[in-house]
Amino acid sequence: MSKTKAIIFDLDGTLLDTLSDLADSMNRVLVRNGFPAHPVDHYRYFVGDGVEILVSRVLPRQSRDNELIRKLVAEMMEEYGRHWQDKTKPYDGIENMLTSVAERGLHLNILSNKPDAMTRLVVATFFPGHRFEHVAGAKENFPKKPDPAAALAIANKLGVSGQEILYLGDTATDMKTAVNAGMHALGALWGFRTAEELIGNGARELLAEPSEILRHIRD
C-alpha cells in the first residue's frame, strides 16, 4: 500500500455544517418568487452538486426552465452571499483533526462544488489557523465533481499519485470523485448523507467522527 502524502477534503457537510444557511437562503429566494419553501432537512439531498443543480432540484418539475433557473441561481448567489455566516460552523472535532493531520506532515487540500471565490472566502473565514496547499471550488468551463479533473489537478500540483491521497467527503458525488481519480475514498457519517449511499458509491471506510481519519494514514 502506498504511503499517504495528502488529503483532499470536501467542504460542505464534511468540514463545515452549512446546511441551515444554504436552506434558509434558498427558501427565501423560492418564497419571493412564489414557490413553496422546503424543510431544512430535505436540503441534505438537494445540495452537493453545485448551485445550478440545487436550484433545479428545489423547483417544481414543471417549472424547471433554463431562464428561470438562471434567474434563481443569480438570486441565490446574492442571498447566500449575505447569509453564509449566519449559522454555519465547523463540525465538532474538525479543528483538532486538521491540526493532528498537519502535524503528520500531510498536504491538506479542499475541493468543493461551491463556487470557487465563495469556497476560498469561506475557508479563509472559518479556518484562518490552518494551512491548505490548495483550495478549489467550482469554476467556469471546468467540470464539477464527480468528474475527477479537479481532484487530479490537485494531485498533479502536489506531485503525488491518486493512491497516495485520502479523499474525505459526505456524499455520493464525493465518493465517485475519489473513485474516478483513483484515490482512497472515506465517508463522513456526520455529514449530509447516509452510510448506505456512501458505501454504495465507493467508500472504502466510514468515519463516525473526524479523528478516525488518523487511523487511515499510511506511513
C-alpha positions, 0 to 999 in steps of 0.5 A: 500500500502506498504511503499517504502524502495528502488529503483532499477534503470536501467542504460542505457537510464534511468540514463545515455544517452549512446546511441551515444557511444554504436552506434558509437562503434558498427558501427565501429566494423560492418564497419571493418568487412564489414557490413553496419553501422546503424543510431544512432537512430535505436540503441534505439531498438537494445540495452537493452538486453545485448551485445550478443543480440545487436550484433545479432540484428545489423547483417544481418539475414543471417549472424547471426552465433554463431562464428561470433557473438562471434567474434563481441561481443569480438570486441565490448567489446574492442571498447566500452571499449575505447569509453564509455566516449566519449559522454555519460552523465547523463540525465538532472535532474538525479543528483538532483533526486538521491540526493532528493531520498537519502535524503528520506532515500531510498536504491538506487540500479542499475541493468543493462544488461551491463556487470557487471565490465563495469556497476560498472566502469561506475557508479563509473565514472559518479556518484562518489557523490552518494551512491548505496547499490548495483550495478549489471550488467550482469554476467556469468551463471546468467540470464539477465533481464527480468528474475527477479533473479537479481532484487530479489537478490537485494531485498533479500540483502536489506531485503525488499519485491518486493512491497516495491521497485520502479523499474525505467527503459526505456524499455520493458525488464525493465518493465517485470523485475519489473513485474516478481519480483513483484515490482512497475514498472515506465517508463522513457519517456526520455529514449530509448523507447516509452510510448506505449511499456512501458505501454504495458509491465507493467508500472504502471506510466510514468515519463516525467522527473526524479523528478516525481519519488518523487511523487511515494514514499510511506511513 
